[in-house]
Amino acid sequence: MLSIASEAGAIRPLSVTMASFPHNNRTFQILDAAAKGGFAVGAYNCYNDDGVLAVIRAAEAARSPAIIALFPWTMKFQGVHFIRFAVEAAHAASVPIAVHLDHCIEPADVEAALELPFDSIMVDASIQDEDENVKQCARFVQVANAKGITIEAEMGRIEGGEDGLPSVDLETVMTKPEAAKDFVDRTGVQFLAPAFGNIHGSYGPGGPEKCWNLPLLAKVHRAVGPVPLVLHGTHGVSDQLFHEARKNGCVKINLNKTVRNEYTRFIAESAGKLELTVLKEKGVEVYARSIERAMRDILDSAGKA
């Protein structure tokens, strides 16, 4: 059971005593408890208030920890007040919910995020060469950790193009197990997203079963030891394959269309037929049901908060 539910409503200050870091960080607490408890936690990509409310309501109904994941697009389009709303709503929940900023490719986006009350940030310098990836991650880890924010990084290159991620015309670079521990040690990152054949967006013929190299994922997991692994590229992944990823160290599992498709379909079919208030209420209900299913059937996080 997680201990931070009793802290619901408290917004973490932007500076903390480093002696207690990272154990006083909400994302770390959630993922550490998951790793020790043998389950995983979903990081649900949210684009609007419907998504934020759906995650919170699903988590409270399922008594599950959760992570709300926003993109740099949110900072630019919806602004800092929306981010503060998401953080305040998440931290006021009766179960532990963290707010994470995903895929910060531009250093300027990381710098902006460090002034906001995020629990964790993904510094995505994976399009750079390995030395530059290490350099950028190490620099931001030092600053972020001093503010009580944990850092996720990507090692190798997870191909694909969605949500502002560039499609690069290069052969996918897999994470090298022998270099993974060195990367974690040199950067100090708290969480690692490996590339083992997973891709952002839709998989090609054969799906993820054909693309994923699970033995490679297992080797990376053994190499980095207790550092939680993060699974990106989950569109079209079967429940069984999710379970295999969990067996091989994936504690944080990013979920986007997997839990959003039914909501999107409902909104498309119902817009103009229902009053906006009813549309939003029922849309959040549909969205929350999909998230609850993931908590029960994919993550085994239901009842763990």
C-alpha positions in Angstrom: 0.0 0.0 0.0 1.2 3.5 -0.8 1.8 5.9 2.0 1.5 9.2 0.2 -2.3 9.1 -0.1 -2.4 10.8 3.3 -0.7 13.8 1.7 -3.5 14.4 -0.7 -4.0 18.1 -1.3 -0.5 19.2 -0.5 1.5 20.8 -3.4 5.2 20.0 -3.3 7.3 23.1 -2.9 9.8 23.8 -5.7 12.8 23.3 -3.4 13.3 20.5 -0.9 15.9 19.1 1.4 18.1 16.9 -0.7 18.8 14.5 2.2 15.3 13.0 1.8 15.4 13.0 -2.1 14.1 11.1 -4.0 12.0 9.3 -1.4 9.9 12.5 -0.9 9.1 12.7 -4.6 5.6 11.6 -5.6 6.5 9.9 -8.9 9.4 8.1 -7.2 7.2 7.0 -4.3 4.5 5.7 -6.7 6.9 3.7 -8.9 9.1 2.5 -6.0 5.9 1.0 -4.3 4.9 -0.6 -7.6 8.3 -2.2 -8.2 8.3 -3.6 -4.6 4.7 -4.7 -4.9 5.0 -6.5 -8.2 2.6 -4.3 -10.2 2.9 -1.4 -12.7 1.5 2.1 -12.8 0.0 3.8 -15.9 1.2 7.2 -17.1 -1.9 8.4 -18.9 -1.3 11.0 -21.6 -3.9 13.8 -21.1 -4.7 16.6 -23.6 -7.6 18.3 -21.9 -9.5 18.5 -18.6 -11.6 15.5 -19.6 -8.4 13.4 -19.5 -7.3 14.8 -16.1 -10.7 14.2 -14.5 -10.9 10.7 -16.0 -7.6 9.6 -14.6 -8.4 11.0 -11.1 -11.9 9.4 -11.1 -10.7 6.1 -12.4 -7.9 6.0 -9.9 -10.2 6.8 -7.0 -12.8 4.3 -8.1 -10.2 1.5 -8.6 -8.1 2.6 -5.5 -5.1 2.7 -7.8 -2.0 5.0 -8.0 -1.7 6.8 -11.3 0.4 9.3 -13.2 -1.0 12.1 -15.3 1.3 12.7 -18.3 1.3 16.0 -20.1 3.3 17.1 -23.1 5.2 20.3 -23.8 2.3 21.2 -26.1 0.2 21.7 -23.0 2.6 24.3 -21.6 2.5 26.2 -24.9 -1.2 25.9 -25.9 -3.1 25.6 -22.6 -0.5 27.4 -20.4 0.8 27.3 -16.9 -2.6 27.7 -15.3 -3.9 24.5 -16.8 -0.8 22.7 -15.5 -1.4 24.1 -12.0 -5.0 22.9 -12.2 -3.9 19.4 -13.2 -1.3 19.3 -10.3 -3.7 20.6 -7.7 -6.5 18.2 -8.8 -4.1 15.3 -8.9 -2.5 16.0 -5.5 -5.9 16.6 -3.9 -7.1 13.1 -4.9 -7.7 10.4 -2.2 -5.1 8.1 -3.9 -1.5 8.9 -4.9 -1.4 10.6 -8.3 1.7 12.3 -9.8 1.9 14.7 -12.7 4.7 14.1 -15.3 5.9 16.1 -18.3 6.6 13.7 -21.1 9.1 14.0 -24.0 10.8 17.3 -23.5 13.0 17.4 -26.6 13.8 21.1 -26.5 16.1 22.2 -23.6 14.0 25.4 -23.3 10.9 23.2 -22.5 12.8 21.5 -19.7 13.9 24.9 -18.3 10.3 26.2 -18.4 9.0 23.0 -16.8 11.5 23.3 -13.9 9.6 26.4 -12.8 6.3 24.5 -12.6 5.2 22.0 -9.9 5.7 18.9 -11.9 6.6 15.8 -10.0 8.8 14.4 -12.8 10.0 15.4 -16.3 11.2 13.3 -19.2 14.4 14.8 -20.7 14.3 13.4 -24.2 17.7 14.0 -25.8 17.6 10.6 -27.5 17.8 12.2 -31.0 21.3 13.5 -30.0 24.4 11.4 -30.0 25.1 9.4 -26.9 27.6 11.9 -25.4 25.2 14.8 -25.9 22.3 12.7 -24.4 24.4 12.1 -21.3 25.5 15.7 -21.1 22.0 17.2 -21.3 20.4 14.6 -19.0 23.2 15.0 -16.3 22.8 18.8 -16.4 19.0 18.8 -16.0 19.1 16.0 -13.4 21.2 18.2 -11.1 18.9 21.2 -11.4 15.7 19.2 -11.2 16.7 17.0 -8.3 17.5 20.1 -6.3 13.9 21.2 -6.8 12.6 17.9 -5.8 11.7 16.8 -9.3 12.7 13.3 -10.6 14.0 12.8 -14.2 13.2 10.1 -16.8 15.4 9.7 -19.8 15.4 7.7 -23.0 18.5 5.7 -24.0 18.7 4.5 -27.6 16.0 5.9 -29.9 12.3 4.9 -29.8 11.2 5.6 -33.4 7.9 7.1 -34.5 6.2 10.4 -34.8 3.3 11.6 -32.7 2.5 14.4 -30.2 5.3 16.6 -31.5 7.9 13.8 -31.7 10.0 14.0 -34.9 10.0 11.1 -37.3 13.7 10.5 -37.9 14.9 8.8 -41.1 17.4 6.6 -39.3 17.5 2.9 -38.3 16.2 2.5 -34.8 19.0 2.5 -32.3 18.4 -0.1 -29.6 19.5 0.4 -26.0 22.8 -1.4 -25.4 22.6 -3.3 -22.1 26.3 -3.0 -21.5 26.0 0.8 -21.8 22.7 1.2 -19.9 24.2 1.1 -16.4 26.9 3.5 -17.4 24.3 5.8 -18.7 22.3 5.7 -15.5 25.4 6.2 -13.4 26.7 9.1 -15.5 23.4 11.0 -15.7 21.8 10.1 -12.3 18.4 9.7 -13.9 15.7 8.1 -11.7 13.8 6.3 -14.5 14.9 4.9 -17.9 12.9 4.4 -21.1 14.8 1.8 -23.2 14.5 1.2 -26.9 14.0 -2.5 -27.6 11.9 -2.4 -30.8 9.0 -0.4 -29.4 7.8 2.6 -31.4 5.6 5.6 -31.0 2.4 5.5 -32.9 1.1 2.5 -34.9 3.2 -0.6 -35.5 3.6 -2.0 -38.9 2.7 -5.5 -40.2 3.2 -8.1 -37.4 2.5 -5.5 -34.7 4.5 -5.2 -31.5 4.9 -8.9 -31.2 7.1 -8.9 -34.3 9.0 -5.7 -33.4 9.7 -6.2 -29.7 13.0 -7.8 -28.6 12.0 -9.0 -25.1 15.4 -10.7 -24.4 17.0 -7.3 -25.0 14.6 -5.7 -22.6 15.4 -8.4 -20.0 19.1 -7.7 -20.4 18.6 -4.0 -19.9 16.6 -4.6 -16.8 19.4 -6.8 -15.3 22.0 -4.2 -16.2 20.3 -1.2 -14.5 19.1 -3.2 -11.4 16.6 -1.3 -9.3 16.1 1.6 -11.7 12.5 1.4 -12.9 12.1 1.0 -16.6 9.4 3.0 -18.6 7.5 1.5 -21.5 6.8 3.8 -24.4 5.1 2.8 -27.6 2.0 0.9 -26.4 -0.5 1.4 -29.1 -1.9 -2.0 -30.2 -0.1 -3.9 -27.5 -2.0 -7.0 -26.2 -2.6 -7.5 -22.5 -0.3 -10.5 -22.6 2.6 -8.5 -24.1 2.1 -5.8 -21.4 2.5 -8.5 -18.8 5.7 -9.7 -20.5 7.0 -6.1 -20.4 6.2 -5.9 -16.7 8.1 -9.1 -16.0 11.1 -7.5 -17.6 11.2 -4.4 -15.4 8.7 -2.0 -16.9 7.1 -0.4 -13.9 5.8 2.8 -15.5 3.7 2.1 -18.6 2.7 5.0 -20.8 -0.9 4.7 -22.1 -2.4 6.9 -24.7 -4.7 5.6 -27.4 -5.1 2.3 -25.5 -7.3 4.1 -23.0 -8.4 7.1 -25.1 -9.9 5.5 -28.2 -13.3 4.7 -26.8 -13.6 8.3 -25.4 -12.6 9.8 -28.8 -15.1 7.6 -30.6 -17.9 8.6 -28.1 -17.2 12.3 -28.5 -17.1 12.0 -32.3 -20.4 10.2 -32.4 -22.2 12.3 -29.8 -21.0 15.9 -30.5 -24.0 18.0 -31.6 -26.4 15.4 -30.3 -25.9 16.1 -26.6 -25.7 19.3 -24.6 -22.1 20.1 -23.9 -22.4 19.5 -20.2 -23.9 16.1 -20.8 -21.3 15.3 -23.5 -18.5 16.1 -21.1 -19.9 14.2 -18.2 -20.6 11.1 -20.2 -17.3 11.5 -22.1 -15.3 11.4 -18.8 -17.3 8.3 -17.7 -16.4 6.5 -20.9 -12.7 7.6 -20.6 -12.5 6.6 -16.9 -13.9 3.1 -17.6 -11.1 2.5 -20.2 -8.5 3.6 -17.6 -10.1 1.4 -14.9 -9.8 -1.6 -17.2 -6.1 -0.9 -17.7 -5.6 -0.7 -14.0 -7.3 -4.0 -13.5 -6.2 -6.1 -16.5 -2.9 -4.6 -17.7 -1.2 -3.1 -14.7 -2.6 -4.9 -11.7 -2.6 -1.6 -9.9 -6.2 -1.6 -8.8 -6.6 -1.9 -5.0 -2.9 -1.0 -4.5 -3.5 2.6 -3.2 
